[in-house]
Amino acid sequence: MSLGRKKLQILQMLSLNLRNPQPEPVRSDAIAHRLQISMPETVLLIKVMNDMGVIQSNMEHRLCLITRKGMEYLKQAEVQ
């Protein structure tokens, strides 16, 4: 699976979290499990995406939420 595809899947997973009445940060181990990728790869993806501004994560990159910029990025990717 390509790096871009993994990023989109993470954004999709985080956007689904917003449907909850009180969205909680998503744990990186849940992302790794769902995408069937290693924790080090997941943490690296989260760090890169946090630096891009499409998600917001804690210092250890173990918890994250999608940002408004991430929602816009996801919408653009779905249109293409």
Z-matrix of the N, CA and C atoms (Angstrom, degrees):
N
C 1 1.450
C 2 1.526 1 108.26
N 3 1.311 2 116.10 1 136.17
C 4 1.463 3 120.79 2 -177.71
C 5 1.529 4 111.30 3 -72.39
N 6 1.310 5 114.33 4 158.84
C 7 1.459 6 121.15 5 178.46
C 8 1.528 7 111.16 6 -60.48
N 9 1.330 8 116.37 7 -43.01
C 10 1.463 9 120.58 8 178.56
C 11 1.510 10 112.33 9 -61.61
N 12 1.325 11 116.39 10 -39.39
C 13 1.467 12 121.15 11 179.22
C 14 1.533 13 110.80 12 -65.82
N 15 1.326 14 116.02 13 -39.99
C 16 1.470 15 120.17 14 178.70
C 17 1.525 16 110.39 15 -63.98
N 18 1.326 17 116.51 16 -42.07
C 19 1.470 18 120.08 17 178.28
C 20 1.525 19 110.65 18 -60.94
N 21 1.331 20 116.58 19 -43.82
C 22 1.465 21 119.83 20 179.42
C 23 1.522 22 111.21 21 -63.58
N 24 1.321 23 117.21 22 -39.51
C 25 1.463 24 119.96 23 179.17
C 26 1.520 25 111.39 24 -65.32
N 27 1.320 26 116.46 25 -38.11
C 28 1.473 27 119.32 26 176.33
C 29 1.523 28 110.07 27 -64.16
N 30 1.322 29 117.28 28 -45.13
C 31 1.465 30 120.37 29 178.46
C 32 1.523 31 111.54 30 -61.83
N 33 1.329 32 117.68 31 -39.95
C 34 1.462 33 120.63 32 177.98
C 35 1.523 34 110.72 33 -63.20
N 36 1.319 35 116.19 34 -42.99
C 37 1.465 36 120.69 35 178.98
C 38 1.529 37 110.52 36 -62.29
N 39 1.325 38 116.83 37 -43.75
C 40 1.462 39 120.24 38 -179.76
C 41 1.532 40 111.67 39 -69.70
N 42 1.317 41 117.49 40 -33.21
C 43 1.470 42 119.34 41 178.82
C 44 1.527 43 110.60 42 -69.75
N 45 1.323 44 117.47 43 -34.67
C 46 1.476 45 120.28 44 176.13
C 47 1.525 46 110.98 45 -62.99
N 48 1.315 47 116.34 46 -32.76
C 49 1.460 48 121.96 47 178.46
C 50 1.526 49 111.30 48 -60.51
N 51 1.337 50 117.03 49 -29.00
C 52 1.471 51 120.45 50 -179.14
C 53 1.523 52 112.83 51 -68.56
N 54 1.317 53 117.08 52 -14.49
C 55 1.470 54 120.57 53 178.69
C 56 1.527 55 112.05 54 -73.77
N 57 1.319 56 116.66 55 -17.19
C 58 1.464 57 120.75 56 178.04
C 59 1.528 58 109.19 57 -69.16
N 60 1.336 59 117.57 58 144.27
C 61 1.464 60 120.18 59 179.52
C 62 1.531 61 112.16 60 -56.28
N 63 1.321 62 117.23 61 -36.89
C 64 1.459 63 122.07 62 177.43
C 65 1.530 64 108.02 63 -131.16
N 66 1.332 65 116.86 64 84.85
C 67 1.467 66 119.76 65 -177.43
C 68 1.529 67 112.23 66 -59.48
N 69 1.301 68 115.34 67 134.48
C 70 1.456 69 122.43 68 176.91
C 71 1.521 70 108.58 69 -108.84
N 72 1.327 71 118.49 70 154.57
C 73 1.462 72 119.16 71 174.57
C 74 1.536 73 110.47 72 -57.50
N 75 1.322 74 116.16 73 142.94
C 76 1.466 75 121.66 74 -179.42
C 77 1.522 76 108.03 75 -90.81
N 78 1.319 77 115.36 76 134.64
C 79 1.461 78 120.93 77 -179.35
C 80 1.524 79 110.36 78 -77.14
N 81 1.321 80 115.69 79 142.05
C 82 1.465 81 120.42 80 -179.29
C 83 1.525 82 112.03 81 -64.86
N 84 1.337 83 117.87 82 -30.64
C 85 1.466 84 118.53 83 178.11
C 86 1.525 85 111.44 84 -68.38
N 87 1.325 86 117.73 85 -30.33
C 88 1.465 87 120.85 86 175.46
C 89 1.528 88 110.23 87 -68.51
N 90 1.322 89 116.64 88 -38.27
C 91 1.470 90 121.23 89 177.13
C 92 1.524 91 109.68 90 -65.01
N 93 1.333 92 116.44 91 -47.12
C 94 1.465 93 120.81 92 -179.94
C 95 1.524 94 111.00 93 -59.10
N 96 1.311 95 116.08 94 -43.42
C 97 1.462 96 120.63 95 -179.59
C 98 1.529 97 111.06 96 -64.25
N 99 1.314 98 116.01 97 -46.87
C 100 1.473 99 119.82 98 -177.79
C 101 1.531 100 112.21 99 -64.75
N 102 1.330 101 116.90 100 -39.55
C 103 1.464 102 120.56 101 -178.88
C 104 1.525 103 112.29 102 -87.94
N 105 1.327 104 115.98 103 -6.88
C 106 1.468 105 122.30 104 -178.95
C 107 1.525 106 111.46 105 56.46
N 108 1.336 107 114.62 106 50.69
C 109 1.464 108 121.29 107 175.39
C 110 1.524 109 108.16 108 -127.44
N 111 1.321 110 116.54 109 163.37
C 112 1.463 111 121.14 110 -176.72
C 113 1.535 112 111.20 111 -70.34
N 114 1.331 113 115.25 112 158.48
C 115 1.464 114 120.05 113 176.84
C 116 1.533 115 111.63 114 -63.80
N 117 1.352 116 119.06 115 -43.96
C 118 1.469 117 117.00 116 178.31
C 119 1.534 118 112.76 117 -59.15
N 120 1.327 119 117.58 118 -38.98
C 121 1.464 120 120.27 119 178.06
C 122 1.523 121 110.55 120 -67.05
N 123 1.317 122 116.67 121 -40.62
C 124 1.462 123 121.44 122 179.23
C 125 1.524 124 110.83 123 -62.74
N 126 1.313 125 116.72 124 -46.61
C 127 1.466 126 120.95 125 -179.91
C 128 1.526 127 110.26 126 -62.66
N 129 1.332 128 117.32 127 -40.35
C 130 1.463 129 120.41 128 177.71
C 131 1.529 130 111.08 129 -63.19
N 132 1.335 131 117.26 130 -44.42
C 133 1.466 132 120.78 131 177.73
C 134 1.523 133 110.94 132 -60.62
N 135 1.321 134 116.74 133 -43.58
C 136 1.460 135 121.17 134 179.82
C 137 1.527 136 110.28 135 -63.22
N 138 1.327 137 117.36 136 -41.61
C 139 1.462 138 120.84 137 178.38
C 140 1.524 139 110.71 138 -61.66
N 141 1.334 140 116.83 139 -46.52
C 142 1.468 141 121.10 140 179.96
C 143 1.529 142 110.44 141 -62.36
N 144 1.325 143 116.26 142 -45.01
C 145 1.465 144 120.60 143 -178.30
C 146 1.530 145 111.08 144 -67.55
N 147 1.324 146 117.12 145 -34.76
C 148 1.464 147 121.34 146 175.66
C 149 1.529 148 109.28 147 -64.24
N 150 1.324 149 116.76 148 -43.66
C 151 1.471 150 120.97 149 178.32
C 152 1.526 151 111.55 150 -64.27
N 153 1.344 152 117.03 151 -31.91
C 154 1.469 153 121.49 152 177.02
C 155 1.523 154 111.91 153 -72.22
N 156 1.347 155 116.30 154 -21.02
C 157 1.455 156 121.07 155 -178.47
C 158 1.516 157 114.27 156 89.07
N 159 1.349 158 118.05 157 7.00
C 160 1.470 159 119.94 158 -178.89
C 161 1.520 160 112.65 159 -86.82
N 162 1.336 161 116.47 160 -16.85
C 163 1.463 162 121.48 161 171.57
C 164 1.520 163 107.51 162 -136.74
N 165 1.314 164 114.49 163 165.89
C 166 1.456 165 120.65 164 173.96
C 167 1.514 166 106.57 165 -123.76
N 168 1.333 167 116.61 166 128.80
C 169 1.461 168 119.83 167 -179.12
C 170 1.523 169 110.15 168 -130.03
N 171 1.328 170 114.83 169 165.65
C 172 1.458 171 119.14 170 176.24
C 173 1.527 172 109.14 171 -77.65
N 174 1.322 173 117.33 172 177.12
C 175 1.471 174 122.07 173 -174.77
C 176 1.530 175 112.88 174 -59.62
N 177 1.315 176 117.35 175 -34.59
C 178 1.463 177 121.18 176 -177.67
C 179 1.522 178 112.35 177 -88.16
N 180 1.334 179 116.69 178 -2.17
C 181 1.469 180 123.30 179 -177.75
C 182 1.534 181 111.19 180 58.86
N 183 1.320 182 116.28 181 38.31
C 184 1.471 183 122.14 182 179.31
C 185 1.526 184 112.38 183 -103.33
N 186 1.330 185 117.12 184 -16.64
C 187 1.460 186 122.55 185 179.56
C 188 1.518 187 107.94 186 -134.31
N 189 1.336 188 116.97 187 139.16
C 190 1.462 189 117.61 188 -179.70
C 191 1.526 190 112.07 189 -152.58
N 192 1.323 191 113.10 190 158.20
C 193 1.464 192 123.90 191 176.12
C 194 1.521 193 108.10 192 -135.23
N 195 1.316 194 116.53 193 152.11
C 196 1.463 195 120.94 194 176.10
C 197 1.533 196 108.84 195 -77.88
N 198 1.314 197 116.64 196 147.58
C 199 1.471 198 121.89 197 177.70
C 200 1.527 199 109.48 198 -102.66
N 201 1.313 200 115.36 199 173.15
C 202 1.465 201 120.06 200 175.79
C 203 1.531 202 109.93 201 -59.51
N 204 1.330 203 116.18 202 -41.31
C 205 1.465 204 120.83 203 177.24
C 206 1.535 205 110.45 204 -61.18
N 207 1.316 206 116.86 205 -37.68
C 208 1.460 207 121.19 206 177.52
C 209 1.516 208 112.05 207 -65.63
N 210 1.331 209 116.61 208 -38.80
C 211 1.467 210 120.62 209 177.48
C 212 1.528 211 110.11 210 -64.24
N 213 1.332 212 116.91 211 -41.68
C 214 1.467 213 121.26 212 178.51
C 215 1.529 214 110.67 213 -64.97
N 216 1.325 215 116.85 214 -42.39
C 217 1.470 216 122.68 215 178.11
C 218 1.531 217 109.81 216 -60.00
N 219 1.322 218 116.23 217 -43.77
C 220 1.462 219 121.36 218 -179.90
C 221 1.524 220 110.86 219 -65.04
N 222 1.328 221 117.60 220 -43.44
C 223 1.471 222 121.00 221 178.21
C 224 1.523 223 111.32 222 -60.41
N 225 1.328 224 116.73 223 -44.35
C 226 1.467 225 120.83 224 179.14
C 227 1.519 226 111.66 225 -62.32
N 228 1.319 227 116.10 226 -39.97
C 229 1.471 228 120.67 227 -178.95
C 230 1.529 229 110.84 228 -67.94
N 231 1.332 230 117.45 229 -34.09
C 232 1.461 231 121.11 230 -179.63
C 233 1.526 232 110.97 231 -72.69
N 234 1.318 233 117.33 232 -28.51
C 235 1.461 234 121.59 233 179.87
C 236 1.530 235 110.37 234 -72.23
N 237 1.319 236 116.83 235 -34.87
C 238 1.455 237 121.65 236 -177.28
C 239 1.470 238 112.02 237 -75.35
